[in-house]
């Protein structure tokens, strides 16, 4: 039924004193709609959220049925459609009163209120710039907070589309924007992530862009709410579709705003937890936008103040360095000095490990970026960063890696070799020293043997630590003096064992080619300097390596793999004989045949000139194989027969 207009006789006399709650209640309980409407015009004066008993009394007097009819009339859905002249007034009144009632959690959680969510979203879709839009958002937030069905109704009734379309135009820092952000937080926390992220990546990307703008321009508490919300959104395991949507957005305003907001947090005096959250967000943004995001514009529209493009990378590095130093110190205390029986200490340790992982990841991304810049251009006046900035970054990285090496030294002294924190420490050392092999030289030599022995929590023997150090070892073994220094660390045996594990664990031929070739290169560098460096080749690990390398190429026909494997085998065979090999309990005639087939394949490649794109390297390997084979062929009669057959 359509709401009747309130007559003048139904309204309290202006000459009388202000109406009391009792007067309002009498009108609300009137016999017709005009009386109830007159009472409703006064009701908000008595809807104080701190006096919930009174609000309940007023709500019961009005009745949900009348409120529902009033809302429908305001929307033009009442019987007869309603009078256009009064419709907006009815709608505003209905929204205002319902929002006031929803401030009482018990009322907000009621079925009647939850059922209004789709209607409010419909109202918002038609009146996005209305003066009562803020009350619409407030109603949705209050009902969604009070009952999970409210969040479900919000989502299933098109809430994502409404928020995505309206948030970019909401006033910066407004109460409405704050409520919109809270609605997103509610949906993230209460809805299944696989549904929320997979079904609406485009809408969510627009919301992220809108929140990022708030994060950049605001300087109040809402800035930090934006920071935490952005981190929560981007940290989901289901954010892959969102990441793709953000990457495909026209322009890079969202990532620039992220950079501006993060820099503002890192360079100001804020709580350590907020700085850490800013680093978490930076790590997520880089995973979407790439390491190049660390260097870029810092300008806001209509703002005169701006910062140099390298401000972000310097602040992220310095903040990460400080975070790493503090966290490693705290982890060392928890491991070696604090009580072992405290469950709270165990939880704290895990949390600090997680935070350390974020700081380590950022430093590794900076290392990767600096490596790219060094490879692509010389530092000059047109470079992305100046030579001064480059040197500041190198200094910061040296200091950071020095702190990490001190932590590893402490662990070594406490005879600790197992732990994900130790493994992560080895990884960051390996990443940096692959690019700067002479950094922290003495410390690295002292700790190399220990680092090669570090195991992750789920490992039963060292493996990943060796893989992480391979790029560094490959660089170091290119120089004879370096080879001499690290020969005593057991690095060659460790790398050989790692290579065997890589081959055996990927017998289907899909092994990590990059890591396999690094291991092969490192071993080859050692073997080529065997005359200058005295190390034995009769170790059982080299017998197993011969077998593994012969199997590596059984399913692979590319010349690079064959030539690399054959070169290593040829060099090892040069220090033994067929008789000695067959005396080994783990080496039999079948192994000898497989080895013979490998050498035969490589010699065929050399004679036919069948090279891959890296022809010059393979030519060097051909020279090694042919030269070595001619030197030991007579000591391996069975192999010679197979090869020359």
GUNU-398487 format. One record per residue (C-alpha): chain; x, y, z; residue number from 1. Coordinates in steps of 0.25 Angstrom, whole numbers. Example, Ala and Ser with C-alpha at 12.3 -4.5 7.8 and 13.67 -1.06 7.14 Angstrom:
GUNU-398487
PT;A;49;-18;31;1
PT;A;55;-4;29;2
//
This chain:
GUNU-398487
PT;A;0;0;0;1
PT;A;5;14;-3;2
PT;A;9;23;8;3
PT;A;-1;34;10;4
PT;A;4;49;11;5
PT;A;4;54;25;6
PT;A;-7;64;28;7
PT;A;-4;77;35;8
PT;A;-13;73;46;9
PT;A;-4;61;49;10
PT;A;8;69;51;11
PT;A;11;75;65;12
PT;A;7;90;66;13
PT;A;19;99;64;14
PT;A;14;108;76;15
PT;A;14;96;86;16
PT;A;27;92;93;17
PT;A;36;82;86;18
PT;A;30;68;85;19
PT;A;33;57;95;20
PT;A;36;43;93;21
PT;A;22;40;98;22
PT;A;17;49;87;23
PT;A;25;42;76;24
PT;A;21;28;81;25
PT;A;6;32;80;26
PT;A;8;37;66;27
PT;A;16;24;62;28
PT;A;4;16;68;29
PT;A;-6;24;60;30
PT;A;-17;18;53;31
PT;A;-13;23;39;32
PT;A;0;24;31;33
PT;A;-1;40;32;34
PT;A;1;39;47;35
PT;A;12;29;46;36
PT;A;19;37;36;37
PT;A;18;50;45;38
PT;A;24;42;56;39
PT;A;35;36;47;40
PT;A;39;51;44;41
PT;A;42;52;59;42
PT;A;48;38;62;43
PT;A;62;41;59;44
PT;A;63;51;70;45
PT;A;61;39;80;46
PT;A;69;29;73;47
PT;A;82;30;81;48
PT;A;90;18;79;49
PT;A;95;19;94;50
PT;A;80;17;98;51
PT;A;77;4;92;52
PT;A;65;2;100;53
PT;A;58;14;95;54
PT;A;62;11;81;55
PT;A;56;-3;82;56
PT;A;43;3;87;57
PT;A;43;13;76;58
PT;A;46;2;66;59
PT;A;35;-7;71;60
PT;A;25;4;71;61
PT;A;28;7;56;62
PT;A;28;-7;52;63
PT;A;36;-13;41;64
PT;A;24;-14;31;65
PT;A;22;1;31;66
PT;A;37;3;29;67
PT;A;37;-6;17;68
PT;A;25;0;11;69
PT;A;32;14;13;70
PT;A;45;9;6;71
PT;A;37;3;-6;72
PT;A;29;16;-8;73
PT;A;42;24;-8;74
PT;A;47;15;-18;75
PT;A;35;17;-27;76
PT;A;31;2;-24;77
PT;A;19;5;-15;78
PT;A;4;3;-19;79
PT;A;1;13;-30;80
PT;A;16;17;-31;81
PT;A;15;29;-22;82
PT;A;16;44;-24;83
PT;A;29;48;-31;84
PT;A;29;61;-23;85
PT;A;30;53;-10;86
PT;A;37;41;-14;87
PT;A;51;46;-11;88
PT;A;47;51;2;89
PT;A;41;38;6;90
PT;A;53;30;1;91
PT;A;62;39;9;92
PT;A;54;38;22;93
PT;A;53;23;20;94
PT;A;68;22;18;95
PT;A;71;31;30;96
PT;A;62;24;40;97
PT;A;67;10;36;98
PT;A;81;14;37;99
PT;A;78;20;51;100
PT;A;71;7;55;101
PT;A;83;-2;50;102
PT;A;92;5;60;103
PT;A;86;-5;70;104
PT;A;93;-18;67;105
PT;A;81;-27;71;106
PT;A;72;-19;61;107
PT;A;83;-19;50;108
PT;A;84;-34;51;109
PT;A;69;-36;49;110
PT;A;64;-43;37;111
PT;A;56;-31;34;112
PT;A;69;-23;33;113
PT;A;76;-33;25;114
PT;A;65;-34;15;115
PT;A;67;-19;12;116
PT;A;81;-20;7;117
PT;A;77;-23;-8;118
PT;A;68;-11;-7;119
PT;A;79;-2;-2;120
PT;A;88;-6;-13;121
PT;A;77;-3;-23;122
PT;A;76;11;-17;123
PT;A;91;13;-17;124
PT;A;91;9;-32;125
PT;A;82;20;-35;126
PT;A;86;31;-26;127
PT;A;101;30;-25;128
PT;A;102;45;-22;129
PT;A;90;47;-13;130
PT;A;92;54;0;131
PT;A;88;41;8;132
PT;A;98;32;1;133
PT;A;106;32;13;134
PT;A;95;26;21;135
PT;A;93;15;11;136
PT;A;107;11;13;137
PT;A;106;12;28;138
PT;A;93;3;27;139
PT;A;100;-7;19;140
PT;A;112;-7;28;141
PT;A;104;-8;41;142
PT;A;96;-20;36;143
PT;A;108;-27;30;144
PT;A;115;-26;43;145
PT;A;104;-31;51;146
PT;A;100;-44;43;147
PT;A;108;-52;33;148
PT;A;95;-53;25;149
PT;A;97;-38;23;150
PT;A;110;-40;16;151
PT;A;105;-51;8;152
PT;A;93;-43;3;153
PT;A;103;-31;0;154
PT;A;111;-40;-8;155
PT;A;100;-47;-16;156
PT;A;92;-35;-18;157
PT;A;103;-28;-26;158
PT;A;111;-21;-15;159
PT;A;124;-23;-22;160
PT;A;119;-16;-35;161
PT;A;113;-4;-27;162
PT;A;126;-2;-19;163
PT;A;135;-4;-31;164
PT;A;127;7;-39;165
PT;A;125;17;-27;166
PT;A;138;16;-20;167
PT;A;147;24;-30;168
PT;A;137;36;-29;169
PT;A;135;36;-14;170
PT;A;142;48;-7;171
PT;A;156;46;-2;172
PT;A;156;43;12;173
PT;A;141;44;14;174
PT;A;133;36;24;175
PT;A;126;29;12;176
PT;A;140;24;7;177
PT;A;143;19;20;178
PT;A;131;11;21;179
PT;A;133;5;7;180
PT;A;147;1;11;181
PT;A;141;-6;23;182
PT;A;131;-13;15;183
PT;A;142;-19;6;184
PT;A;149;-23;19;185
PT;A;136;-30;24;186
PT;A;135;-38;10;187
PT;A;150;-42;11;188
PT;A;149;-47;25;189
PT;A;135;-54;24;190
PT;A;134;-59;10;191
PT;A;141;-71;3;192
PT;A;153;-66;-3;193
PT;A;152;-75;-15;194
PT;A;139;-68;-18;195
PT;A;142;-54;-15;196
PT;A;155;-53;-23;197
PT;A;152;-63;-35;198
PT;A;138;-57;-38;199
PT;A;141;-42;-38;200
PT;A;156;-39;-41;201
PT;A;152;-27;-50;202
PT;A;144;-21;-39;203
PT;A;154;-23;-28;204
PT;A;165;-17;-36;205
PT;A;157;-4;-37;206
PT;A;155;-4;-22;207
PT;A;170;-7;-20;208
PT;A;173;5;-29;209
PT;A;163;14;-21;210
PT;A;168;10;-8;211
PT;A;183;12;-13;212
PT;A;179;26;-16;213
PT;A;174;28;-2;214
PT;A;187;22;3;215
PT;A;195;32;-5;216
PT;A;188;45;-2;217
PT;A;183;44;12;218
PT;A;190;47;25;219
PT;A;181;42;36;220
PT;A;177;29;42;221
PT;A;170;25;29;222
PT;A;183;24;22;223
PT;A;187;13;31;224
PT;A;174;6;30;225
PT;A;176;7;15;226
PT;A;190;1;17;227
PT;A;185;-11;25;228
PT;A;173;-14;15;229
PT;A;182;-13;3;230
PT;A;192;-23;9;231
PT;A;180;-32;13;232
PT;A;175;-32;-1;233
PT;A;188;-35;-8;234
PT;A;193;-45;2;235
PT;A;182;-56;-2;236
PT;A;186;-69;-8;237
PT;A;175;-66;-18;238
PT;A;180;-53;-23;239
PT;A;185;-58;-36;240
PT;A;173;-53;-44;241
PT;A;174;-40;-37;242
PT;A;189;-38;-40;243
PT;A;186;-41;-55;244
PT;A;175;-30;-55;245
PT;A;184;-20;-48;246
PT;A;195;-23;-58;247
PT;A;185;-20;-70;248
PT;A;179;-7;-64;249
PT;A;182;5;-73;250
PT;A;192;14;-67;251
PT;A;200;11;-55;252
PT;A;193;21;-45;253
PT;A;190;10;-35;254
PT;A;205;5;-34;255
PT;A;210;20;-33;256
PT;A;200;23;-22;257
PT;A;205;10;-15;258
PT;A;219;15;-16;259
PT;A;216;29;-11;260
PT;A;208;23;1;261
PT;A;219;13;5;262
PT;A;230;24;4;263
PT;A;221;33;13;264
PT;A;220;22;23;265
PT;A;235;18;23;266
PT;A;241;32;24;267
PT;A;232;37;35;268
PT;A;232;34;50;269
PT;A;221;23;51;270
PT;A;220;10;59;271
PT;A;230;-1;55;272
PT;A;218;-10;52;273
PT;A;213;0;42;274
PT;A;226;1;35;275
PT;A;227;-14;34;276
PT;A;213;-14;28;277
PT;A;218;-4;18;278
PT;A;229;-14;14;279
PT;A;219;-25;13;280
PT;A;211;-17;3;281
PT;A;223;-13;-5;282
PT;A;227;-28;-6;283
PT;A;213;-31;-12;284
PT;A;213;-19;-21;285
PT;A;227;-23;-27;286
PT;A;222;-38;-29;287
PT;A;211;-31;-38;288
PT;A;218;-20;-44;289
PT;A;233;-25;-44;290
PT;A;245;-20;-38;291
PT;A;245;-7;-46;292
PT;A;234;-2;-38;293
PT;A;244;1;-27;294
PT;A;249;13;-36;295
PT;A;239;22;-41;296
PT;A;231;35;-41;297
PT;A;227;41;-27;298
PT;A;217;52;-32;299
PT;A;203;54;-27;300
PT;A;194;63;-36;301
PT;A;193;77;-31;302
PT;A;204;75;-21;303
PT;A;216;83;-22;304
PT;A;225;75;-13;305
PT;A;231;63;-20;306
PT;A;243;53;-17;307
PT;A;253;47;-26;308
PT;A;250;34;-34;309
PT;A;260;27;-25;310
PT;A;254;30;-12;311
PT;A;246;18;-11;312
PT;A;257;8;-14;313
PT;A;266;14;-4;314
PT;A;256;15;7;315
PT;A;251;0;5;316
PT;A;266;-4;5;317
PT;A;269;4;18;318
PT;A;256;-1;25;319
PT;A;258;-15;21;320
PT;A;273;-15;26;321
PT;A;268;-9;40;322
PT;A;257;-20;40;323
PT;A;266;-31;37;324
PT;A;276;-26;48;325
PT;A;266;-25;58;326
PT;A;259;-38;55;327
PT;A;272;-47;54;328
PT;A;276;-41;67;329
PT;A;262;-45;73;330
PT;A;262;-59;67;331
PT;A;276;-62;72;332
PT;A;271;-58;86;333
PT;A;259;-67;85;334
PT;A;267;-79;79;335
PT;A;279;-78;89;336
PT;A;275;-71;101;337
PT;A;260;-71;104;338
PT;A;252;-82;111;339
PT;A;251;-94;101;340
PT;A;237;-98;108;341
PT;A;229;-86;105;342
PT;A;218;-88;94;343
PT;A;217;-73;93;344
PT;A;232;-72;90;345
PT;A;230;-82;79;346
PT;A;218;-74;73;347
PT;A;227;-62;74;348
PT;A;238;-69;67;349
PT;A;229;-73;55;350
PT;A;224;-59;54;351
PT;A;238;-53;53;352
PT;A;242;-63;43;353
PT;A;230;-59;34;354
PT;A;234;-44;36;355
PT;A;249;-47;33;356
PT;A;244;-54;20;357
PT;A;238;-42;15;358
PT;A;250;-33;18;359
PT;A;259;-44;11;360
PT;A;250;-44;-1;361
PT;A;251;-29;-3;362
PT;A;266;-29;-2;363
PT;A;267;-40;-12;364
PT;A;258;-32;-21;365
PT;A;267;-20;-20;366
PT;A;279;-29;-23;367
PT;A;272;-34;-35;368
PT;A;268;-20;-40;369
PT;A;282;-15;-38;370
PT;A;288;-27;-46;371
PT;A;278;-24;-57;372
PT;A;282;-9;-57;373
PT;A;297;-13;-57;374
PT;A;295;-23;-69;375
PT;A;287;-13;-77;376
PT;A;294;0;-76;377
PT;A;306;8;-71;378
PT;A;303;18;-60;379
PT;A;303;32;-67;380
PT;A;295;44;-67;381
PT;A;283;37;-74;382
PT;A;283;25;-65;383
PT;A;271;22;-57;384
PT;A;279;24;-44;385
PT;A;291;32;-42;386
PT;A;305;26;-38;387
PT;A;303;32;-24;388
PT;A;290;25;-22;389
PT;A;296;12;-28;390
PT;A;308;13;-18;391
PT;A;298;15;-6;392
PT;A;290;3;-10;393
PT;A;303;-6;-11;394
PT;A;307;0;2;395
PT;A;294;-4;8;396
PT;A;294;-18;2;397
PT;A;308;-20;8;398
PT;A;304;-16;21;399
PT;A;291;-25;21;400
PT;A;299;-37;16;401
PT;A;309;-35;27;402
PT;A;298;-35;38;403
PT;A;293;-48;32;404
PT;A;307;-54;32;405
PT;A;308;-51;46;406
PT;A;295;-58;49;407
PT;A;301;-70;42;408
PT;A;314;-69;50;409
PT;A;306;-69;63;410
PT;A;298;-81;58;411
PT;A;311;-88;55;412
PT;A;316;-86;68;413
PT;A;304;-91;74;414
PT;A;305;-104;65;415
PT;A;291;-100;59;416
PT;A;290;-105;44;417
PT;A;275;-107;43;418
PT;A;265;-96;41;419
PT;A;257;-89;31;420
PT;A;263;-76;36;421
PT;A;277;-81;34;422
PT;A;273;-86;20;423
PT;A;267;-73;16;424
PT;A;280;-66;21;425
PT;A;288;-75;12;426
PT;A;279;-72;1;427
PT;A;281;-57;2;428
PT;A;296;-58;3;429
PT;A;297;-67;-9;430
PT;A;288;-57;-17;431
PT;A;297;-45;-14;432
PT;A;310;-51;-15;433
PT;A;306;-57;-29;434
PT;A;306;-42;-33;435
PT;A;317;-37;-24;436
PT;A;326;-49;-22;437
PT;A;337;-41;-14;438
PT;A;328;-35;-4;439
PT;A;330;-40;10;440
PT;A;341;-49;5;441
PT;A;348;-53;18;442
PT;A;334;-56;25;443
PT;A;329;-64;13;444
PT;A;342;-73;13;445
PT;A;341;-75;27;446
PT;A;326;-79;27;447
PT;A;326;-86;13;448
PT;A;327;-100;19;449
PT;A;316;-97;29;450
PT;A;307;-91;19;451
PT;A;307;-103;10;452
PT;A;303;-112;22;453
PT;A;290;-104;26;454
PT;A;277;-111;24;455
PT;A;263;-106;24;456
PT;A;253;-111;34;457
PT;A;247;-121;25;458
PT;A;260;-126;19;459
PT;A;268;-138;23;460
PT;A;281;-134;17;461
PT;A;286;-121;11;462
PT;A;281;-118;-3;463
PT;A;274;-105;-4;464
PT;A;286;-98;3;465
PT;A;295;-103;-8;466
PT;A;286;-99;-19;467
PT;A;285;-85;-13;468
PT;A;300;-84;-13;469
PT;A;303;-90;-27;470
PT;A;303;-76;-35;471
PT;A;313;-71;-25;472
PT;A;321;-84;-26;473
PT;A;321;-84;-41;474
PT;A;326;-69;-41;475
PT;A;337;-72;-30;476
PT;A;342;-85;-37;477
PT;A;345;-78;-50;478
PT;A;358;-73;-43;479
PT;A;369;-82;-39;480
PT;A;372;-75;-26;481
PT;A;357;-75;-22;482
PT;A;357;-90;-25;483
PT;A;369;-93;-16;484
PT;A;362;-85;-5;485
PT;A;349;-92;-5;486
PT;A;355;-106;-9;487
PT;A;356;-110;6;488
PT;A;342;-106;9;489
PT;A;336;-119;3;490
PT;A;329;-110;-7;491
PT;A;332;-120;-19;492
PT;A;327;-132;-12;493
PT;A;314;-124;-8;494
PT;A;312;-119;-22;495
PT;A;314;-133;-27;496
PT;A;304;-138;-17;497
PT;A;294;-127;-21;498
PT;A;295;-130;-36;499
PT;A;292;-145;-33;500
PT;A;280;-142;-25;501
PT;A;275;-132;-36;502
PT;A;277;-143;-47;503
PT;A;271;-154;-39;504
PT;A;259;-147;-34;505
PT;A;255;-143;-48;506
PT;A;257;-156;-55;507
PT;A;246;-152;-65;508
PT;A;255;-141;-71;509
PT;A;248;-129;-66;510
PT;A;259;-125;-56;511
PT;A;262;-111;-53;512
PT;A;271;-108;-65;513
PT;A;277;-95;-60;514
PT;A;281;-101;-46;515
PT;A;287;-114;-53;516
PT;A;295;-105;-62;517
PT;A;300;-97;-51;518
PT;A;305;-109;-43;519
PT;A;311;-115;-56;520
PT;A;318;-102;-59;521
PT;A;324;-101;-44;522
PT;A;329;-116;-45;523
PT;A;335;-113;-58;524
PT;A;342;-101;-53;525
PT;A;348;-109;-42;526
PT;A;352;-121;-51;527
PT;A;359;-112;-61;528
PT;A;368;-107;-50;529
PT;A;371;-120;-44;530
PT;A;386;-119;-47;531
PT;A;387;-106;-39;532
PT;A;378;-111;-28;533
PT;A;381;-124;-21;534
PT;A;368;-131;-18;535
PT;A;364;-146;-19;536
PT;A;355;-151;-30;537
PT;A;354;-165;-24;538
PT;A;343;-161;-15;539
PT;A;330;-169;-16;540
PT;A;322;-157;-19;541
PT;A;329;-156;-32;542
PT;A;326;-171;-36;543
PT;A;311;-168;-33;544
PT;A;313;-155;-42;545
PT;A;318;-162;-54;546
PT;A;306;-171;-53;547
PT;A;296;-160;-51;548
PT;A;302;-152;-63;549
PT;A;301;-164;-72;550
PT;A;286;-165;-69;551
PT;A;284;-150;-70;552
PT;A;285;-151;-85;553
PT;A;278;-164;-88;554
PT;A;265;-156;-90;555
PT;A;271;-143;-95;556
PT;A;277;-141;-108;557
PT;A;281;-126;-108;558
PT;A;296;-124;-110;559
PT;A;298;-115;-98;560
PT;A;293;-125;-88;561
PT;A;301;-136;-95;562
PT;A;314;-128;-97;563
PT;A;314;-123;-82;564
PT;A;311;-137;-76;565
PT;A;322;-143;-85;566
PT;A;332;-133;-82;567
PT;A;331;-135;-67;568
PT;A;331;-150;-69;569
PT;A;343;-149;-78;570
PT;A;351;-141;-68;571
PT;A;348;-150;-56;572
PT;A;351;-163;-64;573
PT;A;365;-156;-67;574
PT;A;369;-159;-52;575
PT;A;365;-174;-52;576
PT;A;364;-186;-60;577
PT;A;354;-196;-65;578
PT;A;359;-207;-55;579
PT;A;358;-198;-43;580
PT;A;344;-193;-47;581
PT;A;339;-208;-48;582
PT;A;345;-211;-35;583
PT;A;336;-201;-28;584
PT;A;324;-208;-22;585
PT;A;314;-198;-28;586
PT;A;319;-198;-42;587
PT;A;316;-209;-51;588
PT;A;317;-213;-66;589
PT;A;304;-206;-69;590
PT;A;309;-193;-63;591
PT;A;321;-194;-72;592
PT;A;313;-197;-84;593
PT;A;304;-184;-81;594
PT;A;316;-176;-79;595
PT;A;322;-181;-92;596
PT;A;309;-177;-100;597
PT;A;310;-163;-94;598
PT;A;324;-161;-99;599
PT;A;321;-167;-112;600
PT;A;309;-157;-114;601
PT;A;318;-145;-110;602
PT;A;329;-149;-120;603
PT;A;319;-151;-131;604
PT;A;314;-137;-128;605
PT;A;328;-132;-129;606
PT;A;331;-139;-142;607
PT;A;318;-135;-149;608
PT;A;318;-120;-144;609
PT;A;304;-122;-138;610
PT;A;304;-110;-129;611
PT;A;293;-102;-122;612
PT;A;292;-87;-121;613
PT;A;303;-86;-111;614
PT;A;313;-92;-121;615
PT;A;326;-86;-116;616
PT;A;324;-92;-102;617
PT;A;321;-105;-108;618
PT;A;333;-104;-117;619
PT;A;341;-103;-104;620
PT;A;334;-115;-98;621
PT;A;337;-123;-111;622
PT;A;352;-120;-109;623
PT;A;351;-125;-94;624
PT;A;345;-138;-98;625
PT;A;353;-141;-110;626
PT;A;366;-137;-103;627
PT;A;363;-145;-90;628
PT;A;358;-157;-98;629
PT;A;371;-158;-105;630
PT;A;378;-158;-92;631
PT;A;371;-169;-85;632
PT;A;364;-178;-96;633
PT;A;375;-189;-95;634
PT;A;372;-190;-80;635
PT;A;357;-193;-83;636
PT;A;358;-204;-94;637
PT;A;343;-208;-92;638
PT;A;339;-193;-93;639
PT;A;348;-191;-105;640
PT;A;341;-203;-112;641
PT;A;327;-198;-110;642
PT;A;331;-184;-114;643
PT;A;339;-187;-127;644
PT;A;330;-199;-131;645
//
